[in-house]
Amino acid sequence: MATEESTPGSEMLISGGGPPVNRILVVTLPGNPTPAQRSHAFAFHLSCFTELGGCRDICQLLPLKPIWEDQVSYQPTENIVIPQAVVENPYCGIK
């Protein structure tokens, strides 16, 4: 997982891939992120590493719904839709 700030004027991106065992997630912030965007993108929760059963969902590590909502508000003309899996996943909301 990575969160990075891009150059000023760049768009906000959420990308990922890889097999479930080695899942990759990259959140790229715009060059001028708001405090809320920055706090959502860096809101890592690593406590699942110490729990019985470990981390089973990527949203246990980083709640994705607020990040998707930030992307929708940052690029309103792009008709970005939050994936249904993120909307329905209870781990993906703010903790």
C-alpha positions in Angstrom: 0.0 0.0 0.0 1.2 3.5 -0.8 -0.1 7.0 -0.5 1.8 9.7 -2.4 1.3 13.3 -3.3 1.6 14.1 -7.0 2.6 17.3 -8.7 0.3 20.4 -8.5 -2.6 20.2 -11.0 -2.6 16.4 -11.2 -5.7 14.4 -10.6 -6.4 12.2 -7.6 -6.1 8.5 -8.4 -6.9 5.2 -6.6 -5.4 2.2 -8.3 -4.7 -1.4 -7.4 -4.2 -4.9 -8.6 -2.5 -8.1 -8.1 -3.7 -11.5 -6.7 -5.5 -11.5 -3.4 -2.4 -12.7 -1.6 -0.2 -9.9 -2.9 -2.7 -7.1 -3.3 -1.4 -3.7 -4.3 -3.1 -0.4 -3.6 -1.8 3.1 -4.5 -3.6 6.3 -3.6 -2.2 9.3 -5.4 -3.2 12.7 -4.0 -3.5 15.8 -6.0 -0.5 18.2 -5.6 -2.7 20.5 -3.4 -4.7 18.1 -1.2 -7.1 19.4 1.3 -6.5 18.5 5.0 -9.4 16.0 4.8 -8.0 14.3 1.6 -4.6 14.0 3.2 -6.0 12.6 6.5 -8.2 10.0 4.6 -5.3 8.9 2.4 -3.0 8.4 5.3 -5.5 6.8 7.7 -3.8 3.5 7.9 -5.0 1.1 10.6 -2.4 -1.6 11.3 -4.1 -3.2 14.3 -5.4 -6.1 12.2 -1.8 -7.4 12.0 -1.9 -8.1 15.7 -5.4 -9.7 15.8 -6.2 -13.3 15.5 -6.9 -14.1 11.9 -4.9 -11.1 10.7 -5.8 -8.7 7.9 -8.4 -10.3 5.6 -9.7 -7.2 3.8 -7.7 -4.3 2.3 -10.2 -1.9 3.9 -9.1 -3.1 7.3 -5.7 -1.4 6.5 -7.1 1.7 4.9 -10.8 2.6 4.8 -11.4 3.3 1.1 -14.9 4.8 1.1 -13.7 8.3 2.3 -10.9 8.3 -0.3 -13.4 7.4 -3.1 -15.7 10.1 -1.9 -12.8 12.6 -2.0 -12.0 11.5 -5.6 -15.7 12.0 -6.6 -15.7 15.5 -5.1 -12.3 16.4 -6.6 -13.3 15.3 -10.1 -17.0 15.9 -10.3 -17.1 16.1 -14.1 -15.5 12.7 -14.6 -18.7 10.7 -13.5 -16.6 8.6 -11.2 -18.7 5.9 -9.4 -17.7 4.4 -6.1 -17.4 0.6 -6.6 -20.4 -1.2 -5.0 -18.0 -3.5 -3.2 -16.5 -0.5 -1.4 -20.0 0.9 -0.6 -21.2 -2.4 0.9 -18.1 -3.3 2.8 -18.4 -2.3 6.5 -14.6 -2.1 6.8 -14.4 0.6 4.1 -16.1 3.3 6.1 -14.4 5.7 8.5 -13.3 4.0 11.8 
